[in-house]
């Protein structure tokens, strides 16, 4: 069973190309890359770095803390097959970004409730 949540407007995401948002109990990193929206866990599994603040190159985000890398579409590391982050299906309707979450997903929330952080 899954739930879908509105997490931000496409216009808001387009301003910076990356945002950290809360979706239920999860903290997600949203990316607008080459006209597509991607949603990943916000937290790097290495040391908890904020993935939304990472640099994206060729569809791969690099964590700003220790440079771990994750493919935006699959969540898999292109350099370490044993490392990945959860990804979530995204759709955009009427300018709103929706993310589909599994009901049983573990809490990965970071930060204060409702706070959004943008990369500039």
C-alpha positions in Angstrom: 0.0 0.0 0.0 1.3 3.5 -0.8 0.4 7.1 -0.2 1.0 10.1 -2.4 2.0 13.5 -1.0 2.2 16.9 -2.5 5.7 18.2 -1.5 6.3 21.5 -3.4 5.4 23.4 -6.5 7.4 22.8 -9.7 8.1 26.6 -9.8 9.6 26.4 -6.3 11.9 23.5 -7.3 12.8 25.2 -10.6 14.3 28.2 -8.7 17.1 26.1 -7.3 16.9 22.7 -9.0 17.2 21.0 -5.6 15.2 21.1 -2.4 15.0 19.2 0.9 11.3 18.5 1.8 9.4 16.6 4.4 6.9 14.0 3.1 5.1 12.5 6.0 7.9 11.0 8.2 10.5 11.1 5.4 13.0 13.7 4.6 13.5 13.8 0.8 15.9 15.4 -1.7 14.1 16.6 -4.8 16.0 17.4 -8.0 14.9 19.0 -11.3 17.4 17.6 -13.8 17.1 17.8 -17.6 13.4 18.5 -17.3 12.6 15.6 -15.0 11.9 15.5 -11.3 13.6 13.0 -9.0 13.0 12.1 -5.4 15.6 10.4 -3.2 16.2 10.0 0.5 17.8 13.2 1.7 20.3 11.5 3.9 23.6 10.0 2.5 24.1 6.6 4.1 27.8 7.3 4.7 27.6 10.0 7.3 24.2 11.6 6.9 25.2 14.3 4.5 22.4 16.4 2.9 22.0 15.1 -0.7 19.9 18.0 -1.8 23.1 20.2 -1.3 25.2 18.0 -3.6 26.3 18.7 -7.1 24.5 16.9 -10.0 26.5 15.7 -13.0 25.1 13.5 -15.7 22.2 12.4 -13.5 24.4 11.5 -10.5 24.3 13.5 -7.3 27.5 13.8 -5.3 27.1 14.2 -1.5 28.7 17.5 -0.4 30.3 16.0 2.7 32.4 13.0 1.5 31.6 12.9 -2.3 29.6 9.6 -2.2 27.6 9.4 -5.5 24.0 8.2 -6.2 22.1 7.9 -9.5 19.0 10.2 -9.4 16.8 7.6 -11.2 17.9 4.4 -9.4 19.5 5.6 -6.1 22.4 3.2 -6.8 26.0 4.3 -6.5 27.8 4.2 -9.8 31.1 3.4 -8.0 30.0 1.1 -5.2 27.4 -1.6 -6.0 26.7 -2.1 -2.3 25.7 1.5 -1.7 22.3 3.1 -2.5 19.6 5.4 -1.2 15.8 4.9 -1.6 14.1 6.6 -4.5 10.4 7.5 -4.8 8.1 7.8 -7.8 7.3 11.4 -8.7 4.6 13.0 -10.8 3.8 16.6 -11.6 0.2 17.7 -12.0 -1.0 21.3 -12.4 2.4 22.6 -11.3 2.5 20.6 -8.1 5.1 17.9 -7.4 3.7 14.7 -5.9 5.8 11.8 -4.4 4.5 8.3 -3.8 5.6 6.8 -0.5 5.3 3.3 0.9 3.2 3.3 4.0 5.7 1.1 5.9 8.7 3.2 5.0 11.0 3.9 8.0 11.4 7.4 9.3 14.3 9.2 7.7 13.3 12.7 8.7 15.9 15.3 9.5 15.4 18.9 10.5 12.5 20.7 12.0 9.0 19.8 10.8 8.0 21.4 7.5 11.3 23.2 6.9 12.6 23.3 3.4 16.1 23.9 2.4 17.2 25.1 -1.0 20.5 25.0 -2.7 21.6 28.3 -4.3 
